[in-house]
Amino acid sequence: MTHTHHKRRTRKHLQEAPGPTLKQEKRSEPNWMGECMVCGASPTHPLTGMCGPCTFGEAETAGGNW
């Protein structure tokens, strides 16, 4: 027996998903007060506690450019 109602609910949920909220956007702003737990650089990404290069693996993200 399959549960088709789950598939419909999932598709509907994906179609109605809103864009990022202001609260979510603020969570990705650079934290200039913190130091990276890996290398000690600043700023850090608030969700990971690491600087841009340590979080994303790209040197271009240094200085909060993410």
N, C-alpha and C positions, 0 to 999 in steps of 0.2 A: 504494500500500500504506500503510495507516495503522498507527500504533503504539498499540494500545489499552492495552498494559501500562503505558505512561507515564501515561495518564489515571487508571488505577486506583491507581497508586502515588502520584500527586499527591493524589487524594482521601483515600487512607488516611493520608498524611502530615498533611494538614490536620485530620483527625479525631483523630489521636493527639497533636497539638501540645500540649505542657504549658503551664501558666501561667507567668508570669514567675518566674525564679529569684531567689534572694537576691542573687546577683552582678549580675543585670540591674537589680534595684531600686536597688542601691547606685550604679550608674552614673548614675542620674537624681537622686540627692540633690544639693542645692546645694553648690557648692565655695566656701566662704567665704574662702578664701585667694587666689582668682584675681580678676582684673579683666577685664571685658568687653572684647574686642578691638575693638569698635565704639565704645562710649561710655565705657568705663572704670568702669562701675558694678560693684557686687558684691552678691550672690553670682553665680557663673556656673554655667551648665549644663555638666557635665563632658564631654558628648559634642560640644558645639558651641563651647565657649570664649566664649560670649556670655551676657549676663544674660537673665532671663526675658522682658522686653519685646522685646529684640532677637531672641531665638530664636523666640518664639511670636507676636509682633506684638500682644500684649494687655497693657495697663498693669496689669491685675489680677495679673499674674505677677511683679511687682516684689517683691523681698525673699524670693525663693525659694518663692513660692506657686504651684508647678506640680505 
